[in-house]
Amino acid sequence: MKRGIIVEDSQLLDEYIELYMSSIKYVEDLVSEPTKAYHLSFEQYLIMKEIAEDSSVSLIDIARKRRVTRGAISRQIRVLLKLDYITQEIDPNDRRRLILNLTPNGLATVHEINPKIHQRFASWVETFGIDNSKQMLALMNEFRHKIMAKEVKAAQQK
């Protein structure tokens, strides 16, 4: 019985690798297509979208929410500052904290990208079907909660 599980696991691994090489690793490129004309990654667009939705958000807030380091968000913020999409200002209530704001150019960019992202996603749902889309999201969420949580816990115990 163990031998059968190993063979099946090996076949599943091969199929996963094939799927990864042909599709999964390109998902970010597909998602980022509407942001490329603005010299943005999808992550940078999401940061701008978050700033548009919360006028008191800081770099640290975004890092916490995404469970990444300050440095990871800081690198994204530097690009957005350089492109004149955002500004930083000192929080009058806590001078150690920098509040992120969209520039007029940044706000216009978010408003231009939003419908493009929605149209792209709608075309995927139309092609894939609403039920398949919901099922895929449910499976991805289950994977995230079960596998990713297990991996994070194992890494913390090392």
Helices and strands as residue ranges (DSSP letters): H 2-22, G 24-26, H 27-36, H 42-53, H 59-66, H 70-82, E 86-91, E 94-102, H 104-128, H 130-143, I 144-148, H 149-157
